[in-house]
Structures are given as structure tokens and as C-alpha cells.
Amino acid sequence: MATQDIYIELRERINQYSIGMNATEAGKELALLKRLFTEEEARYYLALTRALEPVEVIAARIGESAEQTAGVLERMCEKGHLFPKTTDGTKYYAAAPFMHGFFEHQVYRRSPDPELPRLIEDYIMGGFIPKSRALRIVPVQADLTDRKQVLPYDDVRAIIMGKERIGLFECSCNHHMESLGSNCGQSSEVCIAFDFYAEYPIEMGFGRWITREEALRVLDYAAERGLVHQTGGDSRNVECICNCCSDCCGILRMLKRVPNAGAFLSSNYTPRLDGGSCTECGVCADRCPMDAISLDGAVTINRDRCIGCGVCATGCPSGAVTMERKPDDKIRRPPSPEKYTFMRSSLDYHADVEAARKKG
């Protein structure tokens, strides 16, 4: 297979996973893949699936020895191409998509390649079109009008209290922007992952296990610093809580480019302004990640741009801004497993291992 052909096939395969990896007229995605993958690694990736499989199965499929295959797969893990899992001394591997996958994994490998971040940025902001939704925005909940009305899947504190395995990691978007010479000034250790998505980076020597109490303190920091909560996962399981800076987060940066950001991504809550309590201090406008609030004689909220993150409410010193739940017909619930591809469920990864062990 010619060099160009294998990278086109690689891109087409990756485009089937998660939110895709579409082709661009300028071939920006191919330039990125050639920097990330050698031809040998591309060939091995094409022999993988999104399901975790043991080395012997992958080796048989590609027609190489188990020893040779294990060596290449470990190298690919170090480069962020794959998801690994070790159970009872047996190692399993699955193909990682572009997102959530080898974009996020670049923070783990601390690549010394100065060209890679620029190629990633050129593609993300210059032609990448996600095929489906990725994360869900949930509001910072310190100033909801009625705590009893908080939906269970929108309550980040309840999500944390229901988890046993919680990992804390540096934000991949923050790391990416720092690699490009930008520094937002926020703490980068703000990304929380659960279950399989915490196991993998910690196994690779990155991140750390934390307690529920430590995770709640991260949420408090996020609220104080005006970071936006976004969760990933289908209706069966929450996989992560990202606390996102609008200067770094790829999703928020793309949303800021469109005039009606709220139509593409918004929470189940909307800000309510009490004009009688408002002192017109401008804090809410300064904190809004979508520039949806203006102050010109009075505070005005552009509902088309608002994503319902609640950052305005948590920063309001007079308590004039609170968050209220949208009508029932406007509520967006976590997607079903059939409709959510961004983060393959931890439940499915664990089922892969059980199925492989039974085969044996």
C-alpha cells in the first residue's frame, strides 16, 4: 500500500469512531496523522477495534508474532494511539479515537515535538467538524433557585458522591494551549475522570487517585474561577467531569465563534436576573464564557449565546443572577448508548475483558 493510501485509510477508520475525523480540502488531518503515526503504527491501528482485545488476538489478525505485536502496541500506547487495560497480568488494547482519544492523550506523553500542537490546532480550528455531540454542559449549582429541582444527571456533586474510583488529571486543552505559547492563568489540574477513564492514564503514570472530598474541592475551585462544568458519558454511566476554561477548551472556543452558541450546546438551566437586586457591577459580563452578557445602561443577556453554565450566577456579588430549570419540553437528558459515541462506556470496556477471558 502506498504511503498516502495508508494514511487515507487510517483517517477513514478513525472517522468511524467517536465524533470522527473528517477530511479537509487542504489535507490538514493527513499532515497530523503522518506526524502521529509511522506507517507501521498505522497498519497496526487498522488491525485494532474499539473493543479491548488481548495481544494474541491482535497478532493473529495482523499476521505477526505476539512478541512483535506487543512491542509495537506498547510503543503506540506511549504515543497515545490506544487504550490499554491490564487485568490479572494480561494486557488488552483498543483503538483510541481522535477525541476522546489521542488528542487528550498528548498531555500524558509530554511530547517534545514542537510541530505537533500546531498541526492539531490547524486541524481543530481550521476544518474539523464533529459528527455528533461530545460533552454535556451542567450548571455550577451554588445559585440554583430551587435545589429540589436539580435533575440527578445535572448534579455534579451527587455524581461524585456516587463514584468509587475518581482520578484527577491535568486538562489536555490547557496543556495544548500552553504548548502553543498561551497561558490562561488557571490551574491545569481540574479534569476529573471515573472508572476506566481514570485507570488508563494512572496506569501510564499520569494523574492520581483522589477522594470524593478532594473532588468536591475541585468543583469549588472551578466555581470560584469561572470554569464551566462539562460531563461525558451515556445514560448508563458518567465518565468524566471536565472543568473548562473558555480560553483553552476546544469545544468552548468553537462555540464562541458562532452567534447562537446556545442552539448547539446548553444546559437544562437558564439564568434569571432580578433587576431590583442588580447593582450593574459587570462581574457577570466579565465571567461569561460566551460573551452573552452586556452592560450598557442595564444588564442584558443574549439568550441565543447563553449556554446555561451558571458562571454568571456564582460570581454575582448581590445575588441578582440565579439559575432556573427550563420547561420540561426543553430538557435534554443524557443520550442513550446507541446515540452516544464520544466516550465508549467504562461498562463496555470491562465487558470486553470479561468476554475475552471467557474465550480464553
SERO-4910 file (N, C-alpha, C, O; in steps of 0.05 Angstrom, whole numbers):
BEGIN
 pado doro    nc1    nc2    nc3   cac1   cac2   cac3    cc1    cc2    cc3    oc1    oc2    oc3
  Met    A     17    -24      0      0      0      0     18     25      0     36     27     16
  Ala    A     12     44    -18     27     69    -19     24     85      6      4     83     20
  Thr    A     44    101     12     45    116     37     19    133     41      6    131     62
  Gln    A     12    149     20    -11    166     23    -37    149     27    -54    158     42
  Asp    A    -39    126     14    -62    110     16    -67    100     44    -90     99     53
  Ile    A    -46     92     58    -50     81     85    -59    102    104    -74     96    123
  Tyr    A    -51    127    100    -60    148    118    -88    157    112   -103    165    129
  Ile    A    -96    154     86   -124    159     79   -142    138     92   -163    144    103
  Glu    A   -133    112     90   -148     91    103   -149     94    133   -170     89    145
  Leu    A   -127    103    145   -126    108    173   -146    130    181   -161    127    200
  Arg    A   -147    152    166   -166    173    172   -194    164    169   -211    171    185
  Glu    A   -200    147    148   -227    137    144   -236    119    167   -259    120    175
  Arg    A   -217    103    178   -223     86    201   -229    103    225   -249     99    239
  Ile    A   -212    122    231   -215    140    254   -241    156    252   -254    161    272
  Asn    A   -249    163    228   -273    178    224   -298    162    231   -320    174    235
  Gln    A   -296    135    233   -318    119    242   -322    119    272   -343    110    282
  Tyr    A   -302    128    287   -302    127    316   -309    154    328   -302    175    318
  Ser    A   -323    153    351   -329    176    367   -341    199    350   -360    194    336
  Ile    A   -330    223    352   -341    245    337   -327    249    310   -330    270    297
  Gly    A   -311    229    302   -300    229    276   -273    243    272   -262    254    290
  Met    A   -264    241    247   -240    256    238   -244    261    208   -234    246    191
  Asn    A   -259    282    202   -266    287    174   -243    297    157   -223    307    168
  Ala    A   -245    292    132   -225    302    113   -228    332    109   -250    343    111
  Thr    A   -206    345    103   -206    374     97   -195    377     69   -179    361     60
  Glu    A   -203    399     56   -193    404     29   -163    407     28   -150    398      8
  Ala    A   -151    418     49   -122    422     50   -107    398     60    -82    398     61
  Gly    A   -122    377     69   -108    353     79    -95    357    106    -75    344    112
  Lys    A   -107    375    123    -94    381    149    -95    356    167    -76    353    183
  Glu    A   -115    340    164   -117    316    181    -95    296    173    -85    281    190
  Leu    A    -88    294    148    -67    276    139    -40    285    148    -23    268    156
  Ala    A    -35    311    148    -10    321    159     -7    314    188     15    308    198
  Leu    A    -29    316    203    -29    310    231    -24    280    236     -8    272    253
  Leu    A    -38    263    220    -34    234    224     -6    225    217      4    207    230
  Lys    A      6    237    197     33    229    189     53    237    211     74    224    214
  Arg    A     46    258    226     64    265    249     60    247    273     78    242    288
  Leu    A     35    237    276     29    220    299     36    190    295     44    177    314
  Phe    A     32    180    270     35    152    265     56    147    244     58    160    224
  Thr    A     74    127    250     90    116    228     73     98    211     50     92    219
  Glu    A     83     90    188     67     72    171     62     45    185     40     34    183
  Glu    A     81     35    200     77     11    215     56     14    235     39     -4    238
  Glu    A     56     36    250     35     41    270      8     44    258    -12     35    269
  Ala    A      7     57    234    -19     59    220    -30     31    213    -54     26    216
  Arg    A    -12     14    204    -20    -14    197    -31    -29    221    -51    -43    219
  Tyr    A    -18    -25    244    -27    -39    268    -53    -27    278    -71    -42    287
  Tyr    A    -56     -1    276    -81     12    285   -104      0    269   -126     -5    280
  Leu    A   -100     -4    243   -121    -14    226   -129    -43    233   -150    -53    224
  Ala    A   -112    -56    248   -118    -84    256   -132    -85    283   -140   -106    293
  Leu    A   -137    -61    295   -150    -60    321   -179    -52    318   -188    -44    296
  Thr    A   -195    -56    339   -222    -46    340   -225    -29    365   -206    -25    380
  Arg    A   -249    -18    370   -253     -2    394   -257    -20    419   -258    -10    441
  Ala    A   -259    -46    415   -261    -65    437   -234    -73    447   -215    -77    431
  Leu    A   -231    -76    473   -206    -86    484   -201   -115    477   -219   -132    480
  Glu    A   -177   -121    467   -171   -149    459   -143   -155    468   -126   -138    470
  Pro    A   -137   -181    474   -110   -189    483    -91   -189    459   -100   -189    436
  Val    A    -65   -189    465    -45   -187    444    -47   -210    424    -44   -205    400
  Glu    A    -52   -234    434    -53   -257    416    -74   -254    394    -69   -262    371
  Val    A    -97   -243    401   -118   -239    381   -110   -219    360   -115   -223    336
  Ile    A    -98   -197    369    -89   -176    351    -67   -186    333    -66   -181    309
  Ala    A    -48   -201    345    -25   -212    330    -35   -231    308    -25   -230    285
  Ala    A    -54   -248    314    -65   -266    294    -78   -251    271    -76   -259    248
  Arg    A    -91   -229    278   -105   -214    257    -86   -200    238    -91   -198    214
  Ile    A    -63   -190    249    -44   -175    233    -23   -193    220     -9   -185    202
  Gly    A    -21   -218    230     -2   -237    219     26   -233    229     45   -238    214
  Glu    A     29   -225    254     55   -221    266     57   -238    291     36   -247    302
  Ser    A     81   -241    302     84   -256    327     73   -239    350     71   -215    348
  Ala    A     66   -253    371     55   -239    395     77   -221    407     70   -199    416
  Glu    A    102   -229    406    123   -213    417    127   -187    401    129   -165    413
  Gln    A    127   -189    374    129   -166    357    106   -147    361    109   -123    363
  Thr    A     82   -159    362     57   -143    365     57   -128    391     49   -105    392
  Ala    A     65   -142    413     65   -129    439     83   -105    440     77    -85    452
  Gly    A    106   -108    427    125    -86    427    115    -61    412    118    -39    422
  Val    A    102    -66    389     91    -43    374     68    -30    389     65     -6    390
  Leu    A     50    -47    401     27    -36    415     36    -20    439     23      1    445
  Glu    A     57    -28    453     66    -13    476     77     14    467     73     35    480
  Arg    A     91     14    445    101     40    434     78     58    426     79     82    430
  Met    A     57     46    415     33     62    407     19     73    432      7     95    431
  Cys    A     19     57    454      7     67    478     22     92    488     10    112    497
  Glu    A     48     91    487     65    113    496     60    138    479     64    160    488
  Lys    A     52    134    454     46    156    436     17    165    438      9    184    424
  Gly    A      1    151    453    -27    159    458    -47    148    438    -70    157    437
  His    A    -39    129    421    -57    119    400    -79    100    410   -100     97    398
  Leu    A    -74     88    433    -90     65    442   -101     70    470    -92     87    485
  Phe    A   -121     53    477   -129     50    505   -119     22    514   -127      2    502
  Pro    A   -103     21    535    -95     -5    546   -109    -11    572   -119      7    585
  Lys    A   -110    -37    579   -120    -45    605   -106    -70    613   -104    -89    597
  Thr    A    -96    -71    638    -84    -95    648   -101   -108    670   -109    -95    689
  Thr    A   -107   -133    666   -124   -148    685   -111   -175    691   -107   -191    673
  Asp    A   -105   -180    716    -92   -205    725    -68   -212    708    -63   -235    700
  Gly    A    -51   -192    702    -27   -196    687    -29   -197    657     -9   -199    643
  Thr    A    -54   -196    647    -58   -197    618    -64   -169    608    -80   -154    620
  Lys    A    -51   -161    586    -55   -134    575    -74   -135    551    -72   -153    534
  Tyr    A    -93   -116    551   -112   -114    530   -110    -86    517   -101    -67    530
  Tyr    A   -116    -85    491   -113    -60    476   -137    -54    459   -150    -72    448
  Ala    A   -144    -28    457   -166    -20    439   -157      6    424   -141     21    435
  Ala    A   -167     10    400   -161     34    385   -174     58    399   -197     57    407
  Ala    A   -159     79    402   -170    104    413   -178    122    389   -164    123    369
  Pro    A   -201    136    392   -209    155    370   -192    180    372   -174    183    388
  Phe    A   -199    199    354   -186    225    355   -193    239    381   -175    248    396
  Met    A   -219    242    387   -229    253    412   -253    235    421   -268    226    404
  His    A   -256    229    446   -237    229    467   -217    207    461   -225    183    460
  Gly    A   -192    214    457   -172    195    449   -145    207    447   -134    218    466
  Phe    A   -133    205    423   -105    213    422   -100    243    422    -77    251    426
  Phe    A   -121    260    419   -117    288    425   -112    291    455    -92    304    463
  Glu    A   -130    280    472   -127    283    501   -102    269    511    -89    278    530
  His    A    -94    248    498    -71    232    507    -44    246    504    -24    238    515
  Gln    A    -44    267    488    -19    282    484     -8    294    510     16    297    513
  Val    A    -26    300    528    -18    312    554     -3    291    570     14    297    586
  Tyr    A    -10    265    566      3    244    581     31    239    572     49    233    588
  Arg    A     36    241    546     62    233    535     82    256    536    106    251    532
  Arg    A     73    281    541     92    303    543    110    304    519    134    305    521
  Ser    A     98    304    495    113    302    471    132    326    468    124    349    471
  Pro    A    157    320    461    176    342    456    174    354    428    188    372    421
  Asp    A    155    343    412    152    351    384    139    378    383    115    380    389
  Pro    A    153    400    376    141    426    376    121    431    353    105    449    354
  Glu    A    122    413    333    105    416    309     77    405    314     58    414    302
  Leu    A     75    385    332     50    370    335     28    388    345      6    387    334
  Pro    A     31    405    366      9    422    375     -1    440    353    -25    445    351
  Arg    A     17    451    336      9    469    315     -8    454    294    -28    464    285
  Leu    A      0    429    288    -16    413    269    -44    407    280    -63    407    266
  Ile    A    -45    400    306    -70    395    319    -88    420    318   -112    418    311
  Glu    A    -77    443    325    -92    468    325   -101    475    297   -124    483    294
  Asp    A    -84    472    277    -92    478    250   -116    461    241   -134    471    227
  Tyr    A   -116    436    250   -139    419    242   -164    425    258   -185    428    247
  Ile    A   -162    427    285   -185    432    302   -199    458    294   -224    458    292
  Met    A   -184    479    291   -196    505    286   -197    512    256   -206    534    249
  Gly    A   -188    494    239   -188    500    211   -200    479    193   -192    477    169
  Gly    A   -220    464    203   -233    445    185   -246    422    199   -262    408    187
  Phe    A   -240    417    224   -252    395    239   -282    401    244   -289    422    254
  Ile    A   -299    381    237   -327    384    241   -337    359    256   -339    338    244
  Pro    A   -342    362    282   -351    339    298   -377    327    286   -395    341    277
  Lys    A   -379    300    286   -402    287    274   -426    287    294   -449    284    285
  Ser    A   -420    289    320   -441    287    339   -433    303    364   -411    313    366
  Arg    A   -451    304    383   -445    318    408   -424    303    424   -421    279    423
  Ala    A   -409    319    440   -387    307    456   -395    307    486   -403    287    497
  Leu    A   -391    330    498   -397    333    527   -423    348    532   -434    362    514
  Arg    A   -434    344    556   -458    359    564   -451    380    584   -435    375    602
  Ile    A   -461    404    580   -457    425    600   -477    422    622   -501    419    618
  Val    A   -467    423    647   -484    423    670   -477    448    687   -454    456    687
  Pro    A   -497    459    700   -492    485    713   -476    483    739   -478    463    753
  Val    A   -461    504    744   -449    507    771   -473    512    790   -489    530    784
  Gln    A   -475    497    811   -501    495    825   -503    511    851   -522    507    866
  Ala    A   -485    529    856   -486    544    881   -510    563    881   -519    570    903
  Asp    A   -520    571    858   -541    591    857   -566    582    841   -579    599    828
  Leu    A   -573    557    843   -598    548    831   -621    557    848   -619    557    873
  Thr    A   -643    565    836   -665    577    851   -678    556    870   -687    564    891
  Asp    A   -678    531    862   -691    511    879   -675    485    876   -676    471    856
  Arg    A   -659    478    897   -642    455    897   -659    429    892   -648    410    881
  Lys    A   -684    429    901   -700    405    898   -707    400    869   -715    378    861
  Gln    A   -703    420    852   -709    417    824   -685    408    807   -687    406    783
  Val    A   -662    404    820   -639    396    806   -642    367    795   -648    349    811
  Leu    A   -639    363    770   -641    337    758   -618    320    766   -595    330    767
  Pro    A   -621    294    771   -599    277    781   -575    277    763   -552    277    772
  Tyr    A   -579    277    736   -557    276    717   -544    304    713   -524    306    699
  Asp    A   -555    324    726   -543    351    725   -530    359    751   -520    381    754
  Asp    A   -530    341    770   -519    347    797   -491    335    799   -488    312    806
  Val    A   -471    352    793   -443    342    793   -434    332    820   -418    314    822
  Arg    A   -444    344    841   -436    335    868   -448    308    874   -434    291    886
  Ala    A   -472    303    866   -484    277    870   -470    256    853   -467    233    862
  Ile    A   -462    263    829   -447    244    812   -421    236    827   -415    212    827
  Ile    A   -407    255    837   -382    249    851   -387    231    876   -372    212    880
  Met    A   -407    237    891   -413    221    915   -421    193    908   -421    176    926
  Gly    A   -429    188    884   -437    161    876   -415    145    863   -419    122    855
  Lys    A   -390    156    862   -368    143    849   -348    132    869   -344    143    891
  Glu    A   -336    109    863   -316     96    880   -288    103    870   -270    107    887
  Arg    A   -283    103    844   -257    108    833   -256    135    818   -269    138    798
  Ile    A   -241    154    830   -241    181    819   -212    189    814   -195    187    832
  Gly    A   -206    198    790   -179    207    783   -179    236    777   -198    247    767
  Leu    A   -157    249    783   -153    278    777   -130    281    758   -109    269    762
  Phe    A   -133    298    738   -113    300    717   -111    329    707   -128    345    711
  Glu    A    -88    334    694    -85    360    681   -103    361    657   -108    341    644
  Cys    A   -113    385    651   -131    389    629   -115    388    603    -95    402    599
  Ser    A   -124    370    585   -110    367    559   -112    392    542    -93    398    527
  Cys    A   -134    406    543   -137    431    528   -119    452    538   -107    467    522
  Asn    A   -116    454    564    -98    473    576    -69    467    568    -54    485    561
  His    A    -62    442    569    -35    433    561    -30    440    531     -9    449    524
  His    A    -50    435    515    -48    441    486    -43    470    481    -25    478    466
  Met    A    -58    487    495    -55    516    490    -28    526    502    -16    544    490
  Glu    A    -19    515    524      7    522    534     29    514    515     49    529    512
  Ser    A     25    492    501     45    483    481     47    503    458     67    504    444
  Leu    A     25    518    454     24    538    432     33    565    442     32    585    427
  Gly    A     41    567    468     50    592    479     30    609    493     35    632    499
  Ser    A      6    598    497    -16    612    511    -18    603    540    -15    579    546
  Asn    A    -23    621    558    -26    615    586    -50    630    598    -49    654    601
  Cys    A    -71    615    604    -96    627    614    -94    635    644   -110    651    653
  Gly    A    -74    624    658    -71    631    686    -87    613    705    -85    616    730
  Gln    A   -104    595    694   -119    577    712   -102    553    720    -82    546    706
  Ser    A   -109    541    742    -96    515    749   -103    495    727   -126    494    718
  Ser    A    -84    479    719    -89    459    698    -99    433    710   -111    416    695
  Glu    A    -96    428    736   -105    402    748   -134    404    756   -140    407    779
  Val    A   -152    403    736   -180    407    741   -198    386    728   -223    388    730
  Cys    A   -187    367    714   -203    347    700   -207    322    717   -187    311    727
  Ile    A   -232    314    720   -239    291    737   -249    269    718   -266    274    701
  Ala    A   -238    244    722   -248    221    707   -254    199    726   -243    197    748
  Phe    A   -272    181    717   -280    159    733   -275    132    719   -272    131    695
  Asp    A   -274    111    735   -274     84    725   -252     79    704   -229     86    709
  Phe    A   -259     68    680   -238     62    661   -222     86    653   -198     84    649
  Tyr    A   -235    109    650   -221    133    640   -202    145    661   -186    162    655
  Ala    A   -204    136    686   -185    143    706   -162    122    707   -139    129    712
  Glu    A   -169     97    703   -149     75    704   -127     79    684   -103     76    690
  Tyr    A   -135     85    659   -115     85    637    -93    106    642    -69     98    642
  Pro    A    -99    131    646    -76    150    650    -60    145    675    -36    149    675
  Ile    A    -73    136    696    -58    130    721    -40    106    716    -17    105    726
  Glu    A    -49     86    701    -32     64    694     -8     73    678     14     61    680
  Met    A    -11     94    662     10    105    645     28    124    661     46    136    649
  Gly    A     23    127    687     40    144    704     32    173    704     48    191    711
  Phe    A      6    179    697     -3    206    696    -28    209    712    -46    192    711
  Gly    A    -30    231    728    -54    235    744    -52    220    771    -32    207    776
  Arg    A    -73    222    787    -73    209    813   -101    204    822   -120    217    814
  Trp    A   -104    183    839   -129    177    851   -135    198    873   -117    206    888
  Ile    A   -160    207    875   -168    226    896   -193    216    910   -207    198    900
  Thr    A   -198    228    933   -223    222    948   -246    239    938   -242    257    923
  Arg    A   -270    231    947   -293    247    940   -291    276    950   -298    295    937
  Glu    A   -280    278    974   -277    305    986   -258    322    969   -262    346    966
  Glu    A   -236    310    960   -217    325    943   -231    333    916   -227    355    907
  Ala    A   -247    315    905   -262    322    881   -281    345    885   -284    362    867
  Leu    A   -294    345    907   -313    367    913   -298    394    916   -308    415    908
  Arg    A   -274    393    926   -258    418    928   -250    427    900   -248    451    895
  Val    A   -246    409    881   -240    417    854   -264    432    842   -261    452    828
  Leu    A   -288    422    848   -313    435    839   -315    463    851   -323    482    837
  Asp    A   -308    466    876   -309    492    889   -289    512    875   -296    535    871
  Tyr    A   -265    502    869   -246    518    854   -257    526    827   -254    549    819
  Ala    A   -269    507    813   -280    513    787   -301    535    788   -302    553    771
  Ala    A   -319    533    808   -340    554    811   -327    581    817   -336    601    805
  Glu    A   -308    581    834   -295    607    841   -281    619    817   -282    644    814
  Arg    A   -268    603    801   -252    614    779   -267    616    753   -256    623    732
  Gly    A   -293    611    753   -309    615    729   -306    593    708   -309    599    684
  Leu    A   -299    569    716   -296    547    697   -323    533    692   -341    534    710
  Val    A   -327    522    669   -352    510    660   -351    480    664   -333    467    655
  His    A   -371    469    678   -374    440    682   -384    428    656   -404    436    645
  Gln    A   -370    407    647   -380    390    625   -376    361    632   -355    354    641
  Thr    A   -396    345    628   -395    317    634   -396    300    609   -407    308    589
  Gly    A   -383    277    609   -383    258    587   -395    231    596   -391    223    619
  Gly    A   -408    217    578   -419    191    584   -447    188    574   -461    208    570
  Asp    A   -456    163    570   -483    159    562   -501    155    586   -492    160    609
  Ser    A   -526    148    582   -546    147    604   -539    126    625   -551    126    646
  Arg    A   -520    108    619   -514     87    638   -493     95    658   -493     86    681
  Asn    A   -474    113    649   -451    118    667   -438    145    659   -434    151    636
  Val    A   -432    161    679   -417    186    675   -387    179    676   -378    166    694
  Glu    A   -372    187    655   -344    180    652   -325    202    662   -303    196    670
  Cys    A   -334    227    661   -316    249    668   -332    274    676   -355    277    668
  Ile    A   -319    291    690   -328    319    695   -304    337    688   -285    338    702
  Cys    A   -307    351    665   -286    370    657   -294    397    667   -317    405    665
  Asn    A   -275    412    678   -279    439    687   -264    457    668   -239    460    669
  Cys    A   -278    470    650   -267    481    625   -264    511    625   -282    526    633
  Cys    A   -241    519    615   -235    548    611   -242    555    583   -234    541    564
  Ser    A   -256    577    579   -264    585    552   -241    594    535   -244    596    510
  Asp    A   -218    600    547   -194    607    531   -180    582    520   -164    584    501
  Cys    A   -185    559    533   -170    535    526   -187    513    514   -178    500    495
  Cys    A   -210    508    524   -227    486    516   -234    487    486   -244    508    477
  Gly    A   -228    466    472   -234    466    443   -263    470    437   -270    484    419
  Ile    A   -281    456    453   -309    459    449   -319    488    453   -333    499    436
  Leu    A   -310    500    475   -319    527    481   -307    547    462   -321    566    454
  Arg    A   -283    542    453   -271    561    433   -286    560    407   -290    580    394
  Met    A   -295    536    399   -310    534    374   -338    547    377   -348    560    359
  Leu    A   -350    543    401   -376    555    406   -375    586    405   -394    599    396
  Lys    A   -354    597    415   -351    626    416   -351    638    388   -356    662    385
  Arg    A   -345    622    368   -344    632    340   -371    635    327   -374    648    307
  Val    A   -392    623    339   -419    624    327   -437    642    343   -434    643    368
  Pro    A   -455    656    330   -472    676    344   -493    663    362   -503    675    381
  Asn    A   -501    638    356   -522    624    371   -512    599    384   -522    577    380
  Ala    A   -492    603    401   -478    581    415   -498    563    430   -495    539    431
  Gly    A   -518    575    442   -537    561    458   -553    540    443   -564    521    454
  Ala    A   -556    544    417   -570    525    400   -555    499    396   -566    479    390
  Phe    A   -528    501    398   -511    478    394   -506    463    420   -504    438    420
  Leu    A   -503    477    442   -496    464    467   -505    482    490   -496    505    492
  Ser    A   -522    472    507   -531    487    530   -541    468    551   -548    445    546
  Ser    A   -541    478    576   -550    461    598   -581    462    600   -594    474    583
  Asn    A   -591    449    620   -620    448    624   -630    471    642   -652    471    652
  Tyr    A   -613    491    645   -619    514    663   -613    540    648   -597    541    629
  Thr    A   -626    561    657   -622    587    645   -620    608    666   -633    606    687
  Pro    A   -604    629    662   -602    650    683   -627    667    685   -640    673    665
  Arg    A   -633    675    710   -655    693    715   -643    718    729   -629    715    750
  Leu    A   -649    741    719   -639    766    731   -660    781    746   -682    786    736
  Asp    A   -654    787    771   -671    803    788   -661    832    785   -641    840    798
  Gly    A   -674    848    769   -665    875    763   -665    893    788   -648    911    790
  Gly    A   -682    887    808   -683    903    832   -659    899    849   -651    917    864
  Ser    A   -646    875    848   -623    869    864   -597    875    850   -575    877    862
  Cys    A   -598    878    823   -574    882    807   -561    909    812   -575    930    812
  Thr    A   -535    909    817   -520    934    821   -505    943    796   -491    963    796
  Glu    A   -508    928    775   -495    934    749   -465    936    753   -452    954    742
  Cys    A   -454    917    769   -425    917    774   -409    906    750   -385    912    747
  Gly    A   -421    890    733   -408    880    710   -393    853    714   -380    843    695
  Val    A   -394    842    738   -379    817    743   -389    795    725   -374    779    715
  Cys    A   -416    793    722   -427    772    706   -418    773    677   -412    753    665
  Ala    A   -416    798    667   -407    801    639   -378    793    636   -370    781    616
  Asp    A   -362    800    656   -333    792    655   -329    762    657   -311    752    644
  Arg    A   -347    748    672   -343    720    676   -356    703    653   -348    680    650
  Cys    A   -375    713    639   -389    697    619   -370    686    598   -357    702    584
  Pro    A   -369    659    595   -350    648    575   -358    652    546   -342    648    528
  Met    A   -384    659    541   -394    662    514   -398    691    506   -409    697    485
  Asp    A   -390    710    524   -395    738    519   -425    743    513   -432    758    495
  Ala    A   -442    729    529   -471    731    525   -483    753    541   -507    759    539
  Ile    A   -468    766    559   -479    787    577   -465    813    571   -441    815    569
  Ser    A   -481    834    567   -470    860    562   -482    880    583   -503    875    595
  Leu    A   -467    902    587   -475    922    606   -474    949    592   -453    961    589
  Asp    A   -498    959    584   -500    984    571   -524    999    581   -545   1000    569
  Gly    A   -521   1010    605   -543   1022    619   -559   1003    636   -571   1010    656
  Ala    A   -558    977    628   -571    956    643   -559    929    634   -548    927    612
  Val    A   -561    909    651   -550    883    644   -569    869    624   -593    868    629
  Thr    A   -558    860    602   -574    846    582   -562    819    576   -537    816    573
  Ile    A   -579    798    575   -569    771    570   -578    763    542   -602    763    536
  Asn    A   -559    757    525   -565    747    498   -571    717    500   -553    701    502
  Arg    A   -597    710    499   -605    682    503   -595    664    481   -591    640    485
  Asp    A   -590    674    457   -580    658    435   -551    649    441   -544    627    433
  Arg    A   -536    665    455   -508    659    460   -505    643    487   -485    629    491
  Cys    A   -524    646    505   -522    634    532   -522    604    530   -539    592    516
  Ile    A   -503    591    545   -502    561    545   -511    550    573   -509    526    577
  Gly    A   -521    568    590   -532    559    616   -512    547    635   -519    528    650
  Cys    A   -487    556    635   -467    544    652   -468    553    681   -457    540    698
  Gly    A   -481    576    686   -484    585    714   -460    601    725   -461    609    748
  Val    A   -440    606    708   -416    620    717   -424    649    725   -412    660    743
  Cys    A   -443    660    711   -452    688    718   -464    688    746   -459    707    762
  Ala    A   -480    668    753   -494    667    779   -474    663    802   -477    677    822
  Thr    A   -454    646    799   -436    641    821   -419    665    827   -408    668    849
  Gly    A   -415    683    807   -398    706    812   -413    731    820   -400    751    827
  Cys    A   -440    731    819   -455    755    824   -454    762    854   -465    747    870
  Pro    A   -442    785    861   -439    792    889   -465    799    903   -467    797    928
  Ser    A   -485    808    888   -510    816    900   -531    794    899   -553    798    911
  Gly    A   -525    772    886   -545    750    884   -567    756    865   -589    744    866
  Ala    A   -563    775    847   -584    783    828   -588    762    806   -609    762    793
  Val    A   -568    746    801   -570    725    780   -572    698    793   -554    690    808
  Thr    A   -592    684    786   -596    656    795   -602    639    771   -607    649    749
  Met    A   -601    612    774   -607    594    752   -633    579    757   -638    570    779
  Glu    A   -649    578    737   -675    564    739   -677    542    717   -666    545    695
  Arg    A   -691    521    724   -694    499    705   -712    507    682   -732    521    685
  Lys    A   -704    497    658   -720    502    635   -746    485    636   -748    466    652
  Pro    A   -766    492    619   -791    476    618   -784    447    611   -764    441    598
  Asp    A   -802    429    619   -797    400    614   -792    393    585   -776    376    579
  Asp    A   -806    407    567   -803    401    538   -776    411    527   -770    405    504
  Lys    A   -761    425    543   -735    435    534   -712    420    547   -688    425    541
  Ile    A   -718    401    565   -698    386    579   -684    366    561   -696    351    547
  Arg    A   -657    367    563   -641    347    548   -629    327    568   -615    334    587
  Arg    A   -636    302    564   -626    281    582   -601    268    570   -595    271    546
  Pro    A   -585    254    587   -562    241    576   -570    222    553   -591    209    555
  Pro    A   -554    220    532   -561    204    509   -560    174    515   -546    165    533
  Ser    A   -576    159    500   -575    130    502   -549    120    492   -535    133    476
  Pro    A   -541     95    499   -516     84    489   -515     83    459   -493     86    447
  Glu    A   -537     78    446   -538     76    417   -532    103    403   -524    104    380
  Lys    A   -537    125    417   -535    151    405   -510    167    415   -506    190    406
  Tyr    A   -495    154    432   -471    169    443   -446    154    436   -443    131    443
  Thr    A   -428    167    422   -404    154    413   -378    167    424   -357    155    421
  Phe    A   -380    191    435   -356    206    443   -338    190    462   -314    188    457
  Met    A   -350    180    483   -334    164    503   -348    137    505   -369    135    517
  Arg    A   -335    117    495   -345     90    498   -347     83    528   -328     89    542
  Ser    A   -368     72    536   -373     68    565   -353     51    579   -343     31    567
  Ser    A   -345     58    603   -329     41    620   -341     13    623   -327     -7    625
  Leu    A   -368     12    624   -382    -14    626   -375    -32    603   -372    -56    606
  Asp    A   -374    -20    579   -368    -36    555   -339    -45    555   -333    -68    547
  Tyr    A   -320    -28    564   -292    -37    565   -288    -60    584   -274    -79    579
  His    A   -302    -58    607   -299    -80    626   -313   -106    616   -303   -128    621
  Ala    A   -334   -102    600   -347   -126    588   -329   -139    567   -330   -163    564
  Asp    A   -314   -122    553   -294   -133    533   -275   -153    547   -270   -175    536
  Val    A   -265   -145    569   -245   -161    583   -258   -187    593   -246   -209    591
  Glu    A   -282   -185    604   -296   -209    613   -301   -229    590   -298   -253    593
  Ala    A   -309   -218    567   -315   -235    544   -289   -248    535   -289   -272    528
  Ala    A   -267   -233    534   -241   -245    525   -231   -266    544   -220   -286    535
  Arg    A   -236   -262    570   -226   -282    589   -243   -308    587   -232   -330    591
  Lys    A   -268   -305    581   -285   -330    578   -276   -346    553   -278   -370    553
  Lys    A   -268   -331    532   -259   -345    508   -232   -359    512   -226   -380    500
  Gly    A   -217   -347    531   -194   -357    537   -170   -366    536   -159   -375    556
***
